[in-house]
């Protein structure tokens, strides 16, 4: 007997192997799992065992798996002809509209995001969806409704321990649907932030310490890339993390009277029918999906273009694409405004102002501190010291300081970096496009 036949079958949830797509399906009536296999661009079979080019024999995960049985992870039952893309999106929107009150534009965004989840691994970067608002404003309902249509949605709470979240994402992939994502600061929250920070870019696993059965230290790389839909009450303090979200503010208007107080039992069956059609969409379209460079936005930060481009590439309607781009640009301007009005932004503006003086070959930390306290000290209700401003210059802004004639200065060699920081923080520009401080023009 050769080595290939000695290999044990490998239980899988999904696999892309060459031009073959393999997806786990679950029949809730029969309580059985199987593999839906597409080898020819949309044609498919239901199989219990699949041999692939690597020599592996793949079998479905057990139907007794707790995540499947308890509906922590939702799966399609079998592929169903999806029709036309515009019809599928219209039916997704109609489903969302029946059960959750979203603003018209976000309803469109959410419908296209559902579609994106089913082909997300054709892209290298992804955005996240977020519902933000106080308790009782429909966030959880929104998560359940949108999440139930997504690709292998895994429902969890910020109050959950993080170990099963890491293991489930690593084994199942799919879409993390996370409620209460801004739970109070704790080790668990720090671990969730790692998932959110690393999960937008393909090939950025999270390393975690694992001790094997031989008591050996053996760090494990957990794959966390994939779409995520979260609910929070507040913003994240980490601005880089904030930039990853497409956000709907909940509770800003009365709920539509046609929406039922309770989600009906029929929602599960309707959602499964749509997941079945979305599975067929994946089989038909996965290898045709391409990033559309024409969807790039001008005048926004590169990160926003990187994360939003996957979603925009799936939007065929040029007017809708323009509306989404306008909303994203406005979100980008809000973020720039927040940065500009932050303590780091004020320190950057003060440093730029000092570089305009007669000693513009450098900017002393003492003079920057004085400029900062004169311009902004009243906003903070205290006077900043040279030491604290120096810490912000080096730690938050990444500017080098050095000692010159007994005082610490930002040397002229840092000016190009300072100008780049000024653009990132949304500081004003003069007619030549150079950054300037709010009080002194940058020539």
Buried (B, 14 or more C-beta within 10 A) or exposed (E): EEEEEEEEBEBBBBBEBEEBBBBBBBBBEEEBBBBBBBBEEBEBEBBEEBEBEEEBBBBBBEBEBEBBBEBBBBBBBBBBEBEEBEEBBEBBBEBBBBBBBBBEBBBBBBBBBBBBBBBBBBBBBBBBBBBBBEEEBBBBBBBBBBBBBBBBBBBBBBEBEBEBBBBBBBBBBBBBBBBBBBBEEEEBBEBBBBBBBBBBBBEEBBEBEEEEEEEEEEEBEBBBBBBBBBBBBEBBEEEEBBBBBBBBEBBEEEBEEEBEEEBEEEBBEBBBBBBBBBBBBBBBBBBEBEBBEEBBBEEBBEBBBBBBBBBBBBBEEEEBBEBBBEBBBEBBEEBBEBBBEBBBBBBBBBBBBBBBEEEEEBBBBBBBBBBBBEBBBEEEEEEBEBEBBBBBBBEBBEBEBEEEEEEBBBBEEBBEBBBEBBBBBBBBBEEEEBBBBBEBBBE
